[in-house]
Amino acid sequence: PYLDAADIAICHMEFPIGAPGQEAGKYGYGEGAYKWLAPYEIADAARRAGYTRCSTASNHSNDIGEAAIDSTLNALDDAGLSHVGTARTPQEALVTTFVANDVRVAHLAYTSSNNEPPPVDWRLAQTEVERVVADVEEARRQGAEVVIVSLHIGIELLEAPIGRDRAMVEQITAATRIDAIVHHGPHVIQGYDRVNGVPVYWSLGNHMSGMGRAAEHGDGVHSGRS
């Protein structure tokens, strides 16, 4: 009911999603982190839970390569979920707006990839201050009345944002007009703040899956970057 009551209910889809029938699970170990693929059915499950849109820019977005970026967005399309953060074509990566309850909205999403080399720029929106600022300005030029920025960055399981992430948010909010920043990546709840007057929701935690604390992992935290 909380999701159903929202004009926009945004999820973050951290793992790439496989095609129908494709085996899900762990796909080896990459640049300091396991590689993962979620089952095709998770997109429909998110939609039935009440989500209407997903950010897909994650440190795991290109774990299984560009084919899985494509299958992720195909699955979300099939489920009727709009999305931002990864793209199948350069055109799809362009800034766009949409209308929710008679308000024109832009929702943008960025991350830092676990994998080297990362995909080309239009495939995955990388977290760079200049890019975020330019995209927000483009959204405003398109008439966006509300601009929401999702950032999938940080160190997992910490109780407060790290200095470099806070510094990035300070730079972005000082340079352009954003209505809210939604931060995720650490997988725990870090709290609410205002940075240069902008509401910042630091690390929202996990809504549909769980992780143990760092001390509970046999091999430590599974990723240095989120």
DOFI-842916 format. One line per 5 residues: number of its first residue (from 1); their letters; for each residue z, x, y of N, C-alpha, C, O, CB. Coordinates in pm, whole numbers, plus 32768, in hexadecimal, padded with zeros to 4 digits. Each point is the difference from the previous one (the first is absolute). Glycine has a CB too. Example, Ala and Ser with C-alpha at 12.3 -4.5 7.8 and 13.67 -1.06 7.14 Angstrom:
# residues 2
1 = AS = 830C 8527 7DC7 8000 7FA7 8077 8000 805A 8078 8042 8068 7FFE 803B 7EDB 7F8D; 7F3B 809A 80DE 8006 8052 8077 8049 7FB3 806D 8011 8033 806F 7F18 8043 7F52
# end
This chain:
# residues 226
1 = PYLDA = 8000 8051 7F85 8000 7FAF 807B 8000 8054 807F 7FCC 7FD3 8066 80AC 7F7E 7F1C; 7FC1 8126 807B 7FFF 8057 8076 7F70 8029 8022 7FD9 8002 8074 810F 8052 7F54; 7ECC 7FCC 7FD2 7F75 8028 8016 7FAB 7F88 8028 7FAA 800C 8057 8071 80AD 7F03; 7FFC 7ED6 8068 7FB1 7F89 801F 8012 7FD4 8091 7FA6 7FC4 803B 806D 7FF6 7ED6; 8061 8063 8128 801D 7FD5 8089 7FBF 8059 8069 7FFE 7FDC 8076 80D8 7FC7 7F37
6 = ADIAI = 7EF6 80D0 802C 7FCA 8060 8060 7F6F 7FE1 8022 7FB3 7FD2 7FAC 80E9 80DA 7FFA; 7F3F 7F6D 80D7 7F73 7FF3 8028 7FAB 806C 7FBD 7F8E 7FE7 7FD9 80B9 7FB6 8103; 7FF1 80DB 7F16 7FC0 806F 7FB8 806A 803D 7FA6 806B 8024 8030 7EED 800B 808D; 808D 7FDD 7EC4 805C 8040 7FA2 7FBB 807C 7FC8 7FA6 7FF5 7FAC 80CB 7F2C 8019; 7FBA 8154 8068 7FBB 807D 7FE0 804C 804C 7F94 8077 801C 800F 7F2D 7FF0 80DA
11 = CHMEF = 8018 8014 7EAB 803B 8057 7F9B 7FC7 808D 8010 7F9A 8013 8042 8083 7F2A 7F1E; 8026 8123 8065 7FC5 8086 7FF4 7FE3 8018 7F6E 805A 7FFC 7FAC 8022 805B 8121; 7F05 7FC3 7F13 7FD7 8019 7F76 7FF8 8097 7FEE 7F9C 803E 8024 7FE2 7EE5 7FCC; 80EC 8118 7FD9 8007 8092 7FFD 7FA0 803F 7F9C 7FBF 8064 801F 812D 7F89 8025; 7F0B 7FDB 7F44 7FAA 803A 7F9A 7F73 7FC4 8007 7FF0 7F8C 8026 80D9 8099 7F47
16 = PIGAP = 7ED2 8029 8070 7F7C 7FC5 7FEE 8005 7F9B 7F8D 8053 800A 7FA6 7F3D 80C8 80B2; 8017 7ECD 7FAE 7FFB 7F95 7F9D 7F82 8012 7FAB 7F94 801A 8034 80EC 7F48 8065; 7F90 808F 7EE6 7F8F 8011 7FA6 7FA6 7F86 7FFB 801F 7F96 8037 806D 8102 7F44; 7F03 7F78 8043 7FA4 7F92 7FE8 8037 7FA7 7F91 805B 8029 7FB9 7EE1 8065 8091; 808F 7EF8 7FA5 802E 7FA9 7F93 7FF6 8046 7F79 7F98 8036 7FDC 8020 7F01 80A8
21 = GQEAG = 80B6 80C8 7F33 8003 803E 7F7C 8018 8095 8000 8012 803A 7F94 7F59 7F15 8027; 8095 80F2 80B7 8015 8091 8004 8094 801F 7FE6 8058 7FBC 8034 7EE8 805F 806F; 80D9 804B 7F0E 8089 8024 7FDD 804D 802F 807B 7FD0 8056 804B 7FE5 7FE7 7ECD; 80C1 7F8C 80FC 8055 8026 8070 806B 8062 7FD2 8018 8010 7F88 7FBE 7F11 80E6; 8069 8120 7FF3 806E 805B 7FE0 7FED 8089 803D 7FBC 8010 8066 8065 7F73 7EC9
26 = KYGYG = 801C 80E0 8092 8000 8089 8032 7F80 8046 7FD6 7FD6 7FF9 7F8D 8126 800E 8069; 7EC5 803F 806A 7F82 8045 7FE7 800E 8095 801D 7FAE 803B 8046 7FD3 7EF4 7FF3; 80E7 810E 7F91 8012 808F 8010 8050 8024 807C 803E 7FAB 8040 7EEC 8074 7F4A; 80D2 8062 8096 8050 8036 806D 7FA5 804D 805E 7FAF 8052 7FD4 811F 7FBC 7F99; 7F3F 7FD7 8115 7FA7 803F 8060 8047 8061 805B 804E 8053 7FD1 7F28 7EE4 8026
31 = EGAYK = 8070 80C0 808B 8037 805A 8064 8092 7FDC 801C 801E 7FC4 8067 7EFD 805C 7FFF; 813F 8004 7F3E 808D 7FE7 8015 802D 7F73 7FE3 8070 7FDB 8024 7F86 80D3 8081; 7FB8 7F00 7F1C 8025 7F76 7FE5 7FAF 7FC9 7F8B 7F90 802E 7FE6 80AC 7FB2 810B; 7FFD 7FBE 7ECA 7FB6 7FBB 7F98 7F90 7FAD 803E 8009 7FD4 8073 80C4 8026 7EFB; 7ECA 7FF1 8044 7F90 7FA9 8028 8010 7F7C 7FB5 8023 7FFD 7F8A 7F42 80CA 80A1
36 = WLAPY = 8081 7ECB 801D 801C 7F7D 7FC8 7F8A 7FA0 8015 7FAF 8011 805A 8145 8015 7FD0; 7F07 7F76 7F7F 7FA2 7F93 8010 8048 7F7E 7FDE 803B 7FF4 7F95 7EFF 80A2 8034; 80C2 7F09 8093 803E 7F7E 7FE9 7F9D 7FA4 7FBA 7F87 8013 800A 810B 800B 80C1; 7FA1 7F7D 7EED 7FA7 7FA3 7FB9 7FBA 7FA2 8061 8036 7FDD 8069 805E 8031 7ECF; 7EF5 7FC9 80A3 7FAF 7FA3 8050 8050 7F83 8026 7FF1 7FCC 806F 7F41 8089 7F1E
41 = EIADA = 8123 7F7B 8018 8047 7F82 8015 8066 8005 8073 802D 7F98 802E 7FB4 803C 7EE1; 8043 80A5 8120 8067 8007 8068 7FD0 7FC4 8083 8051 7FCD 804E 8009 8101 7F45; 7F25 7F35 8087 7FCC 7FC6 807C 8018 7F69 8002 802E 7FCA 8064 7F24 80EC 7FAA; 808E 7F08 7F85 8016 7F70 7FF8 8095 7FE0 8006 8027 7F9D 803D 7F07 8049 7F3D; 8125 806E 8048 8091 7FEB 8005 8033 8008 808F 8055 7FB1 8028 7FC1 80AE 7EF0
46 = ARRAG = 7FB7 8001 8136 802A 800D 808C 7FD5 7F85 8050 804C 7FCF 8054 7FA4 812C 7F9B; 7F9A 7ED3 7FF6 7FD1 7F8A 8048 8054 7F87 7FDC 8023 7FB1 8057 7EF5 80AD 7FAE; 8107 7F91 7F7B 8050 7F8D 7FD7 8090 800A 8033 8043 7F9B 8011 7F2C 804D 7F24; 80C0 8092 80E3 8086 8012 803A 8004 7FD3 8092 806C 7FE6 8035 7FBB 80D9 7F30; 7F64 7F37 80DB 7FFB 7FD1 8089 7FC5 8060 8064 7FF3 7FDE 8075 80CE 7F9F 7F53
51 = YTRCS = 7F1B 80FB 800C 7FC1 8060 805C 7F73 7FD2 8022 7FBB 7FC2 7FAF 80D0 80FA 7FF1; 7F4C 7F64 80DB 7F7A 7FDC 802C 7FAB 8079 8022 7F86 7FF4 8011 80D8 7F39 8045; 7FE0 8147 7FB2 7FB9 807A 8029 804C 8078 7FC8 8079 7FF9 7FEC 7F2E 7F99 80E8; 8011 80DC 7F12 8040 8079 7FCF 7FCE 807B 804B 7F89 800B 801E 8092 7F8B 7F01; 803F 80C5 80FF 7FD7 8086 8028 7FEA 8051 7F82 804D 7FF6 7FA1 8033 7FFD 813B
56 = TASNH = 7F16 805D 7F23 7FDD 804D 7F87 7FFE 8096 801A 7FDE 804E 7FA6 7F9C 7EF0 800C; 80AA 80ED 80C6 8005 8090 801E 8083 8039 7FCA 806A 7FEB 803A 7F07 7FF6 8095; 8084 8067 7EC3 8075 8034 7FB9 7FE6 8090 7FD7 7F8D 802A 7FF1 80AF 7EF0 7FBD; 802F 8131 803F 7FF1 8088 7FCB 7FC1 8000 7F74 7FCE 8067 7FD3 80FA 7FDE 80B4; 7F3A 7F48 7F36 7FC5 7FF5 7F7A 7F76 7FBF 8001 7FC5 7FEE 7F95 8122 8003 8010
61 = SNDIG = 7EE3 7FEC 80CF 7F85 7FB0 8007 7F8E 803C 7FB0 7FB4 7FB8 7FBF 8094 7FFC 811F; 7FAA 80D2 7F27 7F90 803F 7FB9 802E 804C 7F85 7FC2 8063 7FD9 7FC6 7FAF 80FF; 80E5 7FC1 7EE9 8030 803F 7F85 7F93 8006 7F95 7FF3 8065 7FBA 80F3 7F4B 807C; 7ECC 7FE5 7FBD 7F9E 7FF5 7F94 7F72 800D 8039 7F9F 7FDE 7FBC 80FE 7F8F 7FBE; 7F58 80C3 80FF 7F7D 8017 803B 7FCA 7F88 804C 8043 7F9A 800F 7F93 8105 7F3C
66 = EAAID = 7FAF 7F70 80E5 7FC5 7F9A 8055 7FE4 7F7F 7FB4 8002 7F94 803B 7F9B 8121 804E; 8048 7F54 7EF7 7FE7 7F86 7FB3 8078 7FA3 8004 7FF1 7F86 8004 7F73 80F9 7F66; 8115 7FBB 8094 8079 7FAD 8004 801B 7FC9 808B 803D 7F96 800D 801F 80F2 7F37; 7F79 7FBE 8124 8007 7FC5 8086 7FAB 7F81 8002 802A 7F99 8034 7FFA 814B 8038; 7F64 7F26 7F5A 7FA8 7F8B 7FF9 803D 7F8F 7FAD 8000 7F8D 802A 7F3B 810C 7FEF
71 = STLNA = 80FA 7F89 7F71 8036 7F97 7FA9 807C 7FBF 803E 801A 7F8B 7FE8 7F8C 80F1 7F4F; 80A6 7FCF 8117 8074 7FC8 8046 7FD4 7F91 805F 8036 7F92 7FFF 8042 814A 7FEF; 7F25 7F43 8064 7FD4 7F9F 8063 7FB5 7F8C 7FBF 8006 7F8F 8030 7FEB 8129 807A; 7FC9 7F63 7EE8 7FC0 7F94 7FB6 8069 7F9E 7FCA 7FEE 7F87 8008 7F55 8113 7FBA; 812A 7F9B 8009 806B 7FAC 7FC9 8042 7FAD 806D 801C 7F8A 7FEC 800B 811E 7F5F
76 = LDDAG = 7FF0 7F95 8128 803D 7FB6 806F 7FA2 7F93 8032 802B 7F91 801E 8058 813B 8024; 7EFC 7F54 7FC7 7F9F 7F99 8026 8001 7F8C 7F9D 7FFE 7F8C 8027 7F74 8125 8045; 8090 7F71 7F14 8000 7F97 7F98 8079 7FA5 800D 7FF9 7F89 7FE4 7F8B 8112 7F83; 80EE 7F9F 80C5 807B 7FB4 800D 800A 7FB7 8086 805C 7FB1 8016 8012 80F4 7F53; 7F35 7F75 80F1 8003 7FBF 8082 805E 8042 8063 8032 7FBE 805B 7F95 7F72 7F31
81 = LSHVG = 8053 8152 8063 8057 804B 805A 7FAB 8058 805A 7FAF 804E 7FCF 810C 7FAF 7F88; 7F56 7FF8 812C 7FBE 805E 8059 8049 8086 7FFB 806F 8008 7FCD 7F43 7F3C 80CA; 800F 8125 7F9E 8039 8086 7FEB 7FD0 8060 806C 7F9D 7FE7 8045 806D 7FEF 7EC4; 8041 8099 8104 7FDB 8068 8060 803F 8084 7FD2 806A 8001 7FC2 7F85 7F56 80FC; 7FCD 8117 7F62 8037 8084 7FE0 7FA6 8054 7FAA 7FFD 807B 800E 80DF 7F22 8003
86 = TARTP = 7ED8 8024 7F96 7F99 8042 7FB1 7F7F 7FB0 800E 8003 7F8E 802F 80A9 80D1 7F2D; 7EE4 7FDC 807D 7F80 7FBD 8015 7F9B 8028 7F97 8005 806F 7FC9 802A 7F88 812A; 7F75 7FAD 7EF1 7F92 801A 7FA3 7F84 8034 8048 7FAB 8042 7FC4 80AE 7F0B 7FA7; 7F9E 8096 8116 7F8E 802C 8050 8032 8029 8089 806C 7FD7 8029 7EF6 7F8F 7F59; 8050 80EC 80C8 8028 8021 808A 8011 7F84 8057 8058 7FFD 8056 7F31 80DB 7F91
91 = QEALV = 8024 7EC3 8004 800A 7F85 804F 8086 7FBC 7FEA 803E 7FCE 805E 7ECA 8016 7F96; 8125 801A 7F90 807F 7FBF 7FDF 8077 8048 803F 8069 7FC4 8014 7F31 7FEC 7F15; 8056 80CF 80F6 806D 804F 803A 8011 7FEA 8096 8062 802D 803A 7F75 807B 7F17; 7FCB 7F12 80EE 8008 7FEA 808F 8073 7FA2 8023 8025 7FAA 7FAF 7EE4 807D 8063; 812E 7FE9 8065 806D 7FAA 802F 7FCC 7F71 8011 7F95 7FEA 8039 80D9 80DA 803C
96 = TTFVA = 7FDE 7EDD 7F58 7FDE 7F73 8010 807F 7FB2 8026 8070 8033 7FF5 7ED2 7FE1 7F61; 80AB 7F72 80D7 806F 7FA7 8020 7FEE 7F7D 7FB5 7F95 7FE4 7FCB 8088 8086 8118; 804D 7F47 7F19 7FF9 7F7C 7FC0 805E 7FA4 804B 8053 802D 804F 7F74 8036 7ECE; 802C 7F1C 80CB 8051 7F9D 8046 8066 7FC4 7FA1 7FDF 7FD5 7F91 7F61 7FF8 810A; 813E 8030 7F91 806D 7FC2 7FB4 804C 7FA5 8060 8036 802D 8065 7FDD 8099 7EFA
101 = NDVRV = 7FF1 7EBA 8080 8048 7F9E 8054 7FD4 8009 8092 8052 8000 805B 8072 800D 7F09; 7EB9 7FFB 80B0 7FC1 8003 8085 801A 8081 804D 7FE9 8005 8079 802D 7F04 7F8C; 801A 815E 7FB9 8018 8081 8040 7FA4 8068 7FC2 7FF8 800B 7F85 80FA 7FB9 80AC; 7EC8 8089 8023 7FA9 8069 7FCA 8055 807B 7FE1 8047 8033 8056 7EF2 7F76 802E; 80BE 8085 7EFF 8057 8069 7FCB 7FAC 8075 7FCD 7F94 7FEC 7FCA 8119 7F68 7FF8
106 = AHLAY = 7F87 8123 8050 7FCA 8076 7FBC 806F 803D 7FAB 8070 8012 8030 7EE8 801A 808B; 8088 7FF2 7ECA 805E 8044 7FA7 7FBB 807E 7FCD 7F96 7FF9 7FC1 80DC 7F2C 7FFA; 7FCB 814D 8060 7FC9 8083 7FDD 8061 8046 7FA2 8078 7FE7 8003 7F0D 8029 80DB; 8046 8049 7ECC 8055 8044 7F9D 7FD3 8090 7FEB 7F89 801E 7FFE 80A3 7F06 7F91; 8038 8136 8061 7FE4 8091 7FF6 8062 8041 7F9E 806B 7FCA 7FE3 7F3D 8038 810B
111 = TSSNN = 802F 8073 7EE1 8052 8049 7FA0 7FDB 8093 7FFF 7FA9 802C 804C 806D 7F05 7F28; 802D 811C 8036 7FD8 8089 7FDE 7FEF 8006 7F69 805B 7FDA 7FB6 8020 808A 8113; 7F13 7FCC 7F08 7FE1 7FFF 7F71 804E 806B 7FB5 8018 806D 8034 7F06 7F3B 8001; 8107 8038 7F4F 803B 8064 7FA6 7F98 8065 7FD0 8022 8071 7FDC 8087 7EE6 7FDC; 7EDA 8080 8047 7F9A 8047 7FB3 7FA6 8056 8057 7FD9 7FD9 806E 802E 7F6F 7EEC
116 = EPPPV = 7FD8 812E 8073 7FA6 805C 8044 7F81 8013 7FAC 8009 8015 7F87 80BB 8060 80E6; 7EC7 7F85 7FD2 7FEE 7FD7 808C 8010 7F6A 800E 7FE6 7FB6 7FA1 7F81 810C 8085; 80C5 7F0E 8050 8006 7F71 8016 7F73 7FC7 8009 7FA1 804B 8015 813C 7FCC 8061; 7F15 7F67 7F7B 7F7A 7FC6 800D 7FCC 800B 8090 804D 8020 805B 7FE8 7F42 7EE9; 7F4C 8083 80CF 7FC6 8006 8086 8049 7F9E 805B 803F 7FA1 7FD1 7EE0 80A1 7FD0
121 = DWRLA = 80D9 7FD7 80E2 8051 7FB7 8061 7FF3 7F69 7FF4 8064 7FB8 800A 7F83 8109 808C; 7FA0 7F0D 7F56 7FF0 7F6F 7FFF 8037 7FBF 7F81 801A 7F88 7FFE 7F1D 8095 8090; 80DC 8032 7F09 8036 7FCB 7F83 8095 7FE0 800B 802F 7F9B 7FCA 7F25 80E8 7FBB; 80F8 7FD4 80C0 8091 7FF2 8009 802C 8025 808C 7FE2 806E 8030 8039 7FC6 7EDA; 802C 7F73 8139 802C 8016 808A 8077 8060 8001 8070 7FDA 7FDC 7F3E 7F3F 8067
126 = QTEVE = 8039 8162 7FE6 8069 8066 8002 8053 7FF4 8080 7FCD 7FD9 8069 7FA3 80C1 7F0C; 8110 7F87 8080 805C 7FF2 8070 7FEE 8073 8062 8034 806E 7FEB 8070 7F1A 7F81; 7F13 805E 80FD 7FED 8060 806D 8015 7FB5 8082 7FC9 7F94 8014 7F93 80F9 7F64; 80F5 7FAC 80E1 8024 7FBB 807C 7F84 7FD4 804C 7FF8 7F8E 802C 80DB 80F8 7FE0; 7ECC 7FD4 8003 7F88 7FE0 804E 7FB3 7F8C 7FC2 7FCC 7FAA 8047 8027 8145 8003
131 = RVVAD = 8004 7F10 7F32 7FB6 7F94 7FBD 8047 7F7A 8012 7FC0 7F9C 801E 7FE7 8108 7F3B; 80DC 7F5B 8095 804A 7F83 800F 7FF0 7FC9 808D 7FE5 7F8A 8012 80C0 80C1 7F40; 7F6C 800C 8111 7FF5 7FD5 808B 7F73 7FC9 801D 7FF2 7F97 803F 80BB 8115 8003; 7EED 7F9B 7F8F 7F76 7FD2 8017 7FE7 7F79 7FBE 7FBE 7FAA 803B 7FF8 8144 7FD1; 807E 7EFE 7F7B 7FEC 7F81 7FBB 8048 7F8D 8047 7FCB 7F92 800B 801D 80EC 7F1C
136 = VEEAR = 8091 7F9D 8108 804A 7F98 804A 7FB4 7FDA 807E 7FF4 7F8A 8021 80E7 80CC 7F84; 7EF2 800F 80A2 7FB3 7FE2 8079 7F83 7FAF 7FE1 7FDD 7FA6 804C 8079 812D 8019; 7F68 7F4A 7F2B 7F8A 7FB3 7FD7 8028 7F6F 7FE0 7FB9 7FA2 8024 7FDB 8131 7F82; 80DD 7F1C 8017 802E 7F78 7FE1 801A 7FB1 8080 7FE0 7F8A 8007 8085 80CA 7F23; 7FD6 7FED 8139 8017 7FBC 807F 7F7B 7FDC 8043 7FF4 7F95 803C 80E6 80E7 7FDF
141 = RQGAE = 7EC4 7FDD 7FDC 7F7D 7FE2 803A 7FC0 7F86 7FBD 7FB3 7FB7 803E 8030 813C 7FF8; 803F 7EF9 7F4A 7FCB 7F8D 7FB8 8050 7F80 801B 7FE2 7F96 7FC9 7FCD 8107 7F87; 80B6 7F6E 8104 804C 7F8A 8027 8080 7FE9 7FB3 803B 7F94 8009 7EF2 800D 8035; 8101 80C2 7F77 807C 7FEF 7FB4 8076 7FE6 805D 801A 804E 805C 7F8C 8048 7EF1; 80A0 7EFD 809B 8079 7FDF 804C 807B 803D 7FC1 8063 801C 8044 7F32 7F10 8005
146 = VVIVS = 8066 80E9 7F35 806D 803F 7FB5 7FC5 806E 7FAA 7F9D 7FEA 7FBA 80EB 7F3F 8043; 7FB4 814F 8009 7FD3 8070 7FAD 8077 8031 7FAD 8068 8026 8034 7EE7 801E 8078; 809E 7FB9 7ED0 8065 802E 7FA1 7FCA 807C 7FBB 7F8E 8001 7FD2 80CC 7F13 800A; 7FF8 8154 801C 7FD8 807D 7FC0 805A 801A 7F87 807A 8005 800E 7F33 8058 80CF; 8017 7FB3 7EAE 8048 8025 7F86 7FF2 8096 7FE9 7F91 8035 8005 8049 7EE7 7F96
151 = LHIGI = 8095 8127 804D 8001 8091 7FE5 8041 801A 7F7A 8076 7FE4 7FED 7F93 804F 810A; 7FAA 8003 7EAC 8039 8023 7F7D 8015 8098 7FFD 7FAC 804B 7FCF 7FE1 7EEE 7FBE; 80E4 80F1 80A9 8021 808E 800C 8095 8011 7FE9 804A 7F9E 7FFA 7EF8 8088 80A8; 80EC 8057 7F51 808F 801A 7FF4 8024 8046 7F7E 7FAA 801C 7FAD 807E 7F1E 80DF; 8057 80E0 7F65 8036 803E 7F87 804C 7F95 7FB2 8051 7FB6 8038 7FC0 812F 8038
156 = ELLEA = 7FD3 7F14 7F0F 8039 7F96 7FAE 8097 8006 7FF8 803D 806A 7FF7 7EF2 7F97 7F87; 810D 7F86 8086 808D 7FE6 7FE3 8061 8036 8068 8079 8000 7FE9 7F47 8005 7F2B; 800E 8028 815E 805A 8028 806D 802F 7F85 804B 7FBA 7F9B 8006 7FD1 8144 800F; 80EC 7F29 8025 803B 7F8C 8042 7FDA 7FF5 8093 8024 7F9E 8042 8098 8073 7F1F; 7EFB 8051 80D3 7FD6 7FFD 808C 7F78 8043 800B 7FE0 8058 7FAF 8110 7FAB 80A3
161 = PIGRD = 7EBD 7FD6 8011 7F7D 8041 800F 800E 8092 8024 805D 8027 8046 7F43 7F00 8000; 8003 812A 7F8A 8003 808F 801E 7FCB 8019 808E 7FBD 7FAB 803A 8025 808B 7ED1; 803F 803F 812A 7FDF 801F 808B 7F6D 7FF7 8020 7FDC 7FCE 806A 80E7 80C1 7F97; 7EE6 7FA2 7FA5 7F71 8000 8022 7FC7 7F74 8005 7FA5 7FE5 804E 8047 80FA 7F48; 804A 7EC6 8018 7FD1 7F76 8005 802E 7FBB 8080 7FB4 7FB7 803E 804F 8040 7EC7
166 = RAMVE = 8079 8022 8121 8031 7FC6 807D 7FB1 8037 8077 7FDF 7FB7 805D 8107 8030 7F3D; 7EFC 809A 8062 7FB3 803D 806D 7F74 7FC2 8009 7FCE 7FE8 806D 80B3 80EE 7F78; 7F42 7F11 7FA7 7F7B 7FC2 7FFF 8004 7F75 803D 7FAA 7FDC 8050 801B 80A9 7EE4; 809F 7F2D 80A5 800D 7F79 8036 8019 8004 8096 7FCC 7FAC 804A 808C 8004 7ED8; 7FF6 80AF 810B 8018 800E 8090 7F7E 801F 804A 7FE8 7FCA 806B 8102 8085 7F66
171 = QITAA = 7EC4 8009 7FF6 7F80 8021 803F 7FA2 7F88 8005 7FC2 7FE5 8067 8059 8105 7F4B; 7FDC 7ECF 7FE0 7FA4 7F8E 7FF9 802A 7F94 8061 7FAD 7FCC 804B 8023 8068 7EC5; 80AF 7FA9 80F0 802E 7F93 8055 7FFF 8024 8093 7FFA 7FA8 8056 8092 800A 7EEE; 7F7A 80D0 80DB 7FF6 802B 808B 7F71 7FFD 8032 7FE8 7FF5 8079 80E0 809B 7F65; 7ED7 7F78 7FC6 7F74 800E 8026 7FB4 7F7D 8005 7F98 7FF9 8042 8070 80E6 7F5B
176 = TRIDA = 8028 7EBA 801F 7FB5 7F82 7FFA 805F 7F8C 7FE9 8076 8013 7FE3 7EC0 8067 7FC5; 8096 7F0D 8065 8053 7F87 7FF8 7FF9 7FC4 7F74 7F9A 7FCA 7FD7 8040 8009 811F; 8094 8038 7EC2 800E 7FCB 7F79 8071 7F9A 8001 8063 8012 8046 7F47 80C6 7F50; 8046 7EBC 801E 8067 7F98 7FFF 8069 8015 7F93 8072 7FD3 800F 7EE3 7F92 804C; 8087 80DD 7F38 8061 801C 7F97 7FC9 806D 7FA5 7F89 8006 7FE5 80CF 7F0D 8024
181 = IVHHG = 8003 8142 7FC8 7FDE 8065 7F9B 8052 7FE3 7F84 807A 7FF0 8005 7F4F 80BE 80AC; 7FF1 7F4B 7EDE 803F 7FE6 7F7F 7FF2 807F 7FAC 7F90 802B 7FE1 803E 7EDA 8029; 80A1 8137 7FD3 8003 8081 7FBA 802A 7FE9 7F6F 805E 7FB5 7FE5 7FD8 80C5 80F3; 7F85 7FC7 7ECC 8028 7FFC 7F73 7FD8 8083 7FC0 7FAC 8049 8035 803C 7EBA 7FC0; 8052 811A 7F9C 7FE8 8080 7FBE 807D 8035 7FBE 7FFA 8029 7F8C 7F54 8007 8118
186 = PHVIQ = 8125 7FD1 7FA1 807B 8031 7FC1 8037 7FA4 7F92 8055 802B 7FB3 7FDD 8043 8124; 7F9F 7F15 7F21 8027 7FA3 7F95 808F 7FCF 800A 8030 7FBD 7FA4 7F2F 80B6 7FCE; 80E5 7FAA 80FA 8085 7FCB 801B 7FFF 7FC6 808D 7FA5 801C 804F 80CA 808D 7F13; 7FF6 7F07 80BF 8007 7FC5 8085 8044 8061 805F 806D 8031 7FE4 7F9B 7EE6 7FBA; 7FB6 8105 80D4 8037 805D 8062 802D 7FBC 8081 804B 803C 804C 7F22 8072 7F52
191 = GYDRV = 8068 7ED8 807D 8032 7FBB 8075 7F9A 7FEA 806C 7F8C 8027 7FF5 814B 8039 7FD6; 7F59 7F60 80A1 7FAC 7FD5 8070 801F 8055 807B 8072 802B 8015 7F84 7EE9 7F8F; 7FA3 8104 80AD 8011 8052 8078 7F9B 7FD0 8068 7FA4 7FB4 7FDF 80AE 8114 7F99; 7FBF 7F64 8104 7F9A 7FED 8067 7FDF 808A 8037 8058 804A 802B 7FF9 7ECB 8011; 7F2E 810B 7FC1 7FD1 8081 8030 7FA0 7FE6 8074 7F98 7FC0 7FEE 8082 80AD 7F2B
196 = NGVPV = 8009 7FC4 815C 7FB3 7FE2 8079 7FED 7F69 8010 7F97 7FD2 802E 7FF3 810A 7FBE; 80DD 7EDA 7FEF 7FFD 7F6E 800C 7FBA 7FB8 7F91 7FFE 7F85 7FFE 8009 809F 80EF; 7FBD 8024 7EB4 7FB4 7FC2 7F92 805A 7FEC 7F87 8043 805E 7FD6 7EE9 800E 807D; 80D9 7F1C 7F72 804E 7FEB 7F86 7FC7 8056 7F8E 7F89 7FFB 7FE2 80B0 7F1A 8068; 801F 8138 7F77 7FD9 8053 7F8F 805A 7FDD 7F8A 807A 800B 8007 7F35 80B2 8092
201 = YWSLG = 8012 7F18 7EFA 8049 7FDE 7F87 7FF3 8077 7FA0 7F9E 800C 7FB7 803A 7EF8 8067; 808C 8152 7FE5 7FFB 8078 7FAE 8013 7FDB 7F6E 805B 7FB5 7FDD 7FFE 80D6 80E1; 7F52 7FA8 7EEE 8006 7FF4 7F6E 8038 7F7A 7FD0 8079 7FED 7FF8 7FA2 8108 8000; 7F8C 7EB2 7FE9 8028 7F7A 7FD7 8035 7FF9 7F71 8034 7F98 7FD7 7F25 8011 80C6; 809B 80C2 7F17 802B 7FFA 7F75 7F96 7FC1 7FA7 7F91 7FE4 802E 815A 800E 8020
206 = NHMSG = 7F36 7FF8 7F35 7FA3 7FC7 7F9E 801D 7F6D 7FED 8073 7FD9 7FEA 7F79 8105 7FA2; 7FAD 7ECF 807D 8013 7F70 7FF2 7FE6 7FCF 7F72 8045 7FA6 7FD0 7F7A 8043 811E; 7FDF 8051 7ECE 7FD6 7FCB 7F7F 800F 8062 7F8E 7FDA 7FE2 7F8E 7F88 7F90 80EB; 80D5 8102 7FA2 801B 8062 7F96 8077 8054 802B 8025 7FFF 8075 7EE7 8007 7F44; 8130 8043 7FEA 8079 804B 801F 7FF5 8093 7FDD 7FAE 8028 7FAD 80D2 7F09 802D
211 = MGRAA = 7FD3 811E 8068 800B 8090 7FE2 8094 8024 8000 804E 7FC4 8049 7ED0 806F 801F; 8108 802E 7F44 8089 8031 8002 8016 805F 8074 7FA2 8027 8045 8069 7FBF 7EC4; 8071 803F 810B 801F 8066 8062 7FD0 8087 7FCC 7FE2 800E 7F89 80E6 7F6E 80C8; 7F30 80E7 8008 7FCB 8083 7FDA 804D 803D 7F8B 7FC3 803C 7FA7 7FF4 7FE7 8144; 80CC 7FCD 7F14 8052 803C 7F97 7FEA 7FBF 7F79 8025 8039 7F99 8083 8000 8113
216 = EHGDG = 7F1E 7F51 7F53 7FEA 7FB7 7F83 7F7C 8023 7FBE 7FE6 7FD7 7F8F 80A5 7F72 80CC; 7F1F 8103 7FEC 7F7F 8027 7FC7 8011 807E 7FAE 803B 8062 802F 7F4B 7F37 8092; 8048 8066 7EC6 800C 8077 7FAD 7FB7 8077 8039 8028 8072 7FEB 7FEE 7EFA 7F52; 7F7D 807A 810D 7FB2 806F 8036 8004 8001 8099 7FAA 803B 8041 7FC1 7FBB 7EF6; 80FB 7FC8 8103 800D 7FFD 8092 7FA4 7F97 803C 7FC3 7FB0 7FB9 807A 8143 8046
221 = VHSGR = 7FBB 7F0D 8082 7FAC 7FA1 8046 7F6E 8019 7FDA 7FD4 8073 7FF9 80D3 7F7F 80C6; 7F0D 7FA1 7F29 7F7B 8015 7FC7 7F99 802B 8065 7F91 8026 7FD9 80A7 7F32 7F80; 7FE6 80A5 8128 7F9E 802C 8061 8043 8033 807D 805E 7FC2 8033 7EFF 7F9A 7F72; 8075 8115 808C 8036 8034 807C 7FCC 7FB8 807A 803D 8005 806B 7FDA 80D5 7F26; 7F77 7EE3 8060 7FC6 7FB5 806F 7FE9 7F71 7FD4 7FDA 7FE6 7F8D 7FB9 80EA 80CF
226 = S = 8084 7ED2 7FFE 7FEC 7F74 7FDE 7FAD 7FBC 806B 7FE4 7F89 7FF5 80F6 8073 7F8E
# end
